[in-house]
């Protein structure tokens, strides 16, 4: 009720930036198809529809790894949608360079995005050659370990406070018939878990040297060897997950079938939809309880160039709507993410979101891998960790050697 009433108050007091001159249908593609994600998307659609135009939903099931190639193919093949989700970073870089995406600099300048969107790295990730090509809608951080309080109670052990305690509790969970760590079969989940382990165990300086500086010597060194040892523990603890989608893995935690999951804060939307309460039914450990940082990754909308003048005008309205205060509150409270604006009131945030806001306020932020590696390098990394988690015969040492090769050639 608090969330709904708060969004309603803001919607009543904050006028959307400008209404569409004529009612126009805009197809918007995205990969938000879980229950919690669908509830969040509905807030975006409702706000855009209120401008007089219509959000035509183009959801693509199967996560970003499935959706992005379809989105790119449509844009390059001459059948562009009006707007599409990508993660802020380098996923749309080649489309922009090919002249297929719309420049939003005029909208961003008119509405002072540079002053209101925080941290600045969000808009930097949308900027190529001094022009702004996307509208950020949230800050999503991967650095979370979600724990089922009920699972640990069943196993007769205390809820862990950090990664080492979690690993130590794994035998008790297994004895109780509970999978210690739920990891879905999609490649991006295994790769993301490794990235989170790197920041937590090796620290953000090592993380930056590897992914930011592409330092292959550091990638081959003892700090990353410790990360691969932790990844080996995670692989062993995830045995028996037997699901593909991330939200199915989250549901294992929600239902007490798994002890925990390394997943981004979008998992909060699933807990909320299931009626679970942070701090009571589940526990969240930012930075795995080891290194508390927030990655300034997340989602943004890009706008392909369109020949239709009315649709082009409506694109501006949509971009403006996505960043507006009322929409930022309503969407992010349901999505589990943090707003891109520093001037909105999130008093209705739950305990986990408040932890994220506190870390953000302290400036403990890093750029996420999407912002540091090209899409091709990311794909190579996903392939490696998908194989590593699926194949117990691949040793951590062999996996590290392959990882070094990826970093050595990374863009």
C-alpha positions in Angstrom: 0.0 0.0 0.0 2.8 2.4 0.9 4.4 1.9 -2.5 1.1 2.5 -4.4 0.1 5.5 -2.4 3.5 7.1 -2.6 3.6 6.7 -6.4 0.1 8.1 -6.6 1.0 11.2 -4.6 4.1 11.8 -6.8 2.1 11.2 -10.0 -0.4 13.8 -8.8 2.1 16.4 -7.9 4.7 15.9 -10.6 3.5 16.7 -14.1 5.1 14.5 -16.8 7.5 16.7 -18.8 5.4 17.1 -21.9 2.5 15.3 -23.6 2.5 13.8 -27.1 1.2 16.2 -29.7 -0.8 13.3 -31.3 -1.7 9.9 -30.0 1.0 7.5 -31.3 1.7 3.8 -30.8 5.3 3.0 -29.9 6.6 -0.6 -29.8 9.0 -1.0 -26.9 11.1 -4.1 -26.7 12.7 -5.5 -23.5 13.5 -8.8 -21.8 11.6 -8.1 -18.5 9.3 -11.2 -18.4 9.4 -12.5 -14.8 6.5 -11.7 -12.5 8.3 -8.9 -10.6 9.7 -7.4 -13.8 6.3 -7.4 -15.5 4.9 -5.5 -12.6 7.6 -2.9 -13.0 7.2 -2.6 -16.8 3.5 -2.0 -16.3 4.4 1.2 -14.4 6.4 2.5 -17.4 3.6 1.6 -19.8 0.9 3.3 -17.6 2.9 6.5 -17.4 3.5 6.7 -21.2 -0.1 5.9 -21.9 -1.0 8.8 -19.7 0.7 11.1 -22.2 -1.9 10.3 -24.8 0.2 7.8 -26.8 0.3 4.0 -26.3 3.1 1.7 -25.1 3.0 -1.4 -27.3 4.7 -4.1 -25.3 7.4 -6.1 -27.2 8.6 -8.4 -24.4 11.1 -11.0 -25.5 11.3 -14.0 -23.1 14.6 -15.7 -22.3 16.8 -12.9 -20.7 19.1 -10.4 -22.4 21.3 -13.1 -24.0 18.3 -14.2 -26.0 16.7 -10.9 -26.6 19.7 -8.7 -27.6 20.5 -10.5 -30.8 16.8 -10.3 -31.9 16.7 -6.6 -31.1 20.0 -5.9 -32.9 18.8 -8.0 -35.9 15.6 -6.0 -36.2 17.4 -2.6 -36.1 20.1 -3.6 -38.5 17.6 -5.3 -40.8 15.4 -2.3 -41.3 12.6 -3.3 -39.0 13.3 -1.1 -35.9 11.1 -0.9 -32.9 10.5 2.6 -31.4 12.6 2.0 -28.3 14.5 -0.9 -26.8 16.1 -1.9 -23.5 19.8 -2.5 -23.3 22.1 -2.4 -20.3 23.9 0.9 -20.0 27.4 0.3 -21.3 28.7 -0.9 -24.6 25.9 -3.2 -25.8 24.6 -0.6 -28.4 27.9 0.9 -29.3 28.1 -0.6 -32.8 24.5 0.4 -33.5 25.3 4.0 -32.6 28.5 4.0 -34.6 26.5 2.7 -37.6 24.2 5.7 -37.4 21.1 3.6 -36.5 20.3 5.1 -33.2 18.7 8.4 -32.3 20.7 11.2 -30.6 18.8 12.3 -27.4 21.1 15.2 -26.5 18.4 17.8 -27.1 16.0 16.1 -24.7 18.8 15.5 -22.1 19.9 19.2 -22.3 16.4 20.6 -22.1 15.7 18.5 -18.9 19.1 18.9 -17.3 19.9 15.2 -17.2 23.5 15.9 -16.4 22.5 17.6 -13.2 19.8 15.1 -12.0 21.1 11.7 -13.1 23.5 10.3 -10.5 26.1 9.0 -10.5 27.5 10.7 -13.6 28.8 7.4 -14.9 25.3 6.4 -15.9 25.0 9.2 -18.4 28.6 8.7 -19.4 27.7 5.2 -20.5 25.1 6.7 -22.8 27.5 9.2 -24.3 29.5 8.5 -27.5 31.5 11.3 -29.1 29.8 13.9 -26.8 26.3 12.9 -27.8 23.7 11.2 -25.5 22.0 8.1 -27.0 20.1 6.5 -24.1 17.8 7.3 -21.2 18.9 5.4 -18.0 16.0 4.1 -16.0 17.7 2.4 -13.0 20.8 1.4 -11.2 21.0 -2.4 -10.9 23.8 -3.9 -8.9 24.9 -7.5 -9.2 26.7 -7.5 -5.8 24.1 -9.4 -3.7 23.8 -12.7 -1.9 20.1 -13.5 -1.2 19.6 -16.0 1.6 16.5 -18.0 2.7 16.1 -17.6 6.4 13.8 -20.6 6.5 16.3 -22.8 4.8 19.0 -22.2 7.4 16.5 -22.7 10.2 15.6 -26.1 8.7 19.3 -26.9 8.4 19.8 -25.9 12.0 22.5 -23.3 11.3 22.6 -19.5 11.7 22.0 -17.3 8.7 25.5 -16.5 7.3 26.8 -13.0 7.6 29.4 -13.4 4.8 30.6 -15.6 2.0 32.9 -17.8 4.1 30.2 -18.5 6.6 27.9 -19.4 3.7 30.4 -21.9 2.3 30.9 -23.3 5.8 27.1 -23.8 6.2 26.8 -25.7 2.9 27.2 -29.3 4.3 24.4 -28.7 6.8 22.1 -27.4 4.0 23.0 -30.4 1.9 22.3 -32.8 4.7 18.8 -31.2 5.1 18.2 -31.8 1.4 18.6 -28.1 0.4 20.7 -26.9 -2.5 23.2 -24.5 -0.9 23.5 -22.1 -3.9 21.0 -21.8 -6.7 22.6 -21.0 -10.1 20.4 -21.2 -13.2 21.7 -22.7 -16.4 21.8 -19.5 -18.5 25.5 -18.5 -19.2 25.1 -15.0 -17.9 24.2 -16.2 -14.5 27.5 -18.1 -14.0 29.6 -15.3 -15.4 27.8 -12.8 -13.3 28.4 -14.8 -10.1 32.1 -15.0 -10.9 32.3 -11.2 -11.4 30.6 -10.7 -8.0 33.1 -13.1 -6.4 36.0 -11.2 -7.9 34.9 -7.9 -6.4 34.1 -9.4 -3.0 37.2 -11.6 -2.7 39.9 -9.8 -4.7 38.7 -6.3 -4.1 37.6 -3.5 -6.4 41.2 -2.4 -7.3 42.0 -5.9 -8.7 38.6 -6.0 -10.4 39.4 -2.6 -12.1 42.8 -3.8 -13.2 41.4 -6.9 -14.8 38.3 -5.6 -16.5 39.1 -1.9 -16.8 42.8 -2.0 -17.6 42.7 -5.5 -19.2 45.8 -6.4 -17.2 46.5 -10.0 -18.1 49.3 -10.4 -15.5 46.9 -9.6 -12.7 44.3 -11.9 -14.3 46.9 -14.7 -14.2 48.0 -13.9 -10.6 47.2 -15.2 -7.1 44.3 -12.8 -6.4 42.3 -14.2 -9.3 43.4 -17.7 -8.4 41.6 -17.2 -5.0 38.5 -16.1 -7.0 38.6 -19.2 -9.1 38.9 -21.3 -5.9 35.7 -19.5 -4.6 34.1 -20.2 -8.0 34.9 -23.8 -7.6 33.2 -23.8 -4.2 30.2 -22.1 -5.8 30.1 -24.7 -8.6 30.1 -27.5 -6.0 27.4 -25.8 -3.9 25.2 -25.3 -6.9 25.0 -28.9 -7.8 21.4 -30.0 -8.1 19.9 -26.6 -9.0 18.5 -28.0 -12.3 16.7 -24.8 -13.5 17.5 -22.5 -16.3 16.0 -19.1 -15.7 17.3 -16.7 -13.0 13.8 -16.2 -11.5 13.4 -20.0 -11.2 16.6 -20.0 -9.2 15.3 -17.1 -7.1 12.1 -19.0 -6.5 14.2 -21.9 -5.0 15.4 -19.4 -2.4 11.9 -18.0 -1.8 10.5 -21.5 -1.2 13.4 -22.7 0.9 14.6 -25.3 -1.6 17.9 -23.4 -1.9 20.0 -21.6 0.8 21.0 -18.7 -1.3 21.6 -17.1 -4.7 24.2 -14.7 -6.1 22.0 -12.4 -8.2 21.4 -8.7 -8.9 18.9 -6.6 -6.9 16.2 -7.3 -9.5 15.7 -10.5 -7.4 13.9 -8.2 -4.9 11.0 -7.9 -7.3 10.4 -11.7 -7.1 10.6 -11.7 -3.3 8.1 -8.8 -3.1 5.7 -10.5 -5.5 5.8 -13.6 -3.3 4.9 -11.4 -0.3 8.3 -12.0 1.4 9.7 -9.4 3.8 13.3 -8.4 3.8 15.0 -9.1 7.1 12.3 -11.5 8.2 11.8 -14.0 5.4 15.1 -13.4 3.6 18.5 -11.8 4.2 20.5 -9.8 1.7 24.3 -9.4 1.8 25.7 -6.7 -0.4 29.1 -7.5 -1.6 28.6 -11.0 -0.2 29.1 -9.5 3.2 32.7 -8.9 2.4 33.2 -5.9 0.1 30.2 -3.6 0.2 30.1 -1.8 -3.2 27.4 -1.0 -5.7 28.0 -1.4 -9.4 26.5 1.4 -11.5 25.2 -0.9 -14.1 21.6 -1.2 -14.9 19.1 -0.6 -17.7 18.6 2.1 -20.3 16.4 2.7 -23.3 17.8 3.4 -26.7 15.8 4.8 -29.6 16.4 3.7 -33.2 16.1 6.3 -35.9 12.6 6.3 -37.4 11.3 7.9 -40.6 7.9 8.5 -39.1 7.8 12.1 -37.8 5.0 11.5 -35.3 6.7 8.5 -33.8 10.0 10.4 -33.6 8.2 13.1 -31.6 6.7 10.4 -29.3 10.1 8.9 -28.8 11.1 12.2 -27.1 8.0 12.0 -24.9 8.9 8.5 -23.9 12.5 9.3 -23.1 11.3 12.2 -20.9 8.7 10.1 -19.2 11.2 7.4 -18.3 13.4 9.8 -16.3 10.6 11.7 -14.7 10.4 11.6 -10.8 7.1 9.9 -10.5 8.0 7.1 -12.9 11.4 6.7 -11.3 9.7 6.0 -7.9 6.9 3.7 -9.2 9.2 1.7 -11.5 12.2 1.2 -9.2 10.2 0.3 -6.1 8.7 -2.6 -8.0 11.8 -3.5 -9.9 14.0 -3.7 -6.8 16.5 -1.3 -8.3 17.7 2.2 -7.3 16.5 5.3 -9.2 18.8 7.2 -11.5 17.7 10.5 -10.0 19.1 11.8 -6.7 16.1 14.0 -6.0 13.3 11.5 -5.4 11.9 10.3 -2.1 12.2 6.5 -1.5 10.8 6.4 2.0 8.9 3.2 1.1 12.2 1.3 0.3 12.6 -2.0 2.1 15.7 -3.0 4.2 17.7 -4.3 1.3 17.1 -1.3 -0.9 18.0 1.0 2.0 21.4 -0.9 2.3 22.0 -0.2 -1.4 21.1 3.5 -1.0 23.5 3.8 1.9 26.3 2.3 -0.1 25.5 4.6 -3.0 25.5 7.6 -0.7 28.9 6.7 0.6 30.2 6.7 -3.0 31.3 3.0 -2.8 30.6 2.5 -6.5 32.2 0.8 -9.4 31.5 0.5 -13.1 30.1 -2.9 -14.0 31.5 -5.3 -16.5 28.9 -4.3 -19.2 30.5 -0.8 -19.1 34.1 -2.1 -19.3 34.0 -4.9 -21.8 32.7 -5.1 -25.3 29.7 -7.4 -26.0 32.0 -9.8 -27.8 34.4 -10.1 -24.8 31.4 -10.5 -22.5 30.1 -13.4 -24.7 33.5 -15.2 -24.5 33.5 -14.8 -20.7 29.9 -16.2 -20.5 30.8 -19.2 -22.6 33.8 -20.0 -20.3 31.8 -19.8 -17.1 28.8 -21.7 -18.5 31.2 -24.5 -19.3 33.0 -24.2 -16.0 29.9 -24.6 -13.9 28.5 -27.4 -16.1 31.7 -29.4 -16.3 33.3 -30.4 -12.9 36.3 -31.9 -14.7 37.5 -28.4 -15.7 39.9 -27.4 -13.0 40.1 -23.8 -11.6 43.7 -23.6 -12.9 42.6 -24.5 -16.5 39.7 -22.1 -16.3 42.0 -19.3 -15.1 44.3 -19.8 -18.1 41.4 -19.5 -20.5 40.2 -16.4 -18.6 43.6 -14.8 -19.0 43.4 -15.3 -22.8 40.0 -13.6 -22.9 41.3 -10.6 -20.9 44.5 -10.4 -23.1 42.3 -10.0 -26.2 39.5 -8.0 -24.6 38.1 -4.8 -26.0 
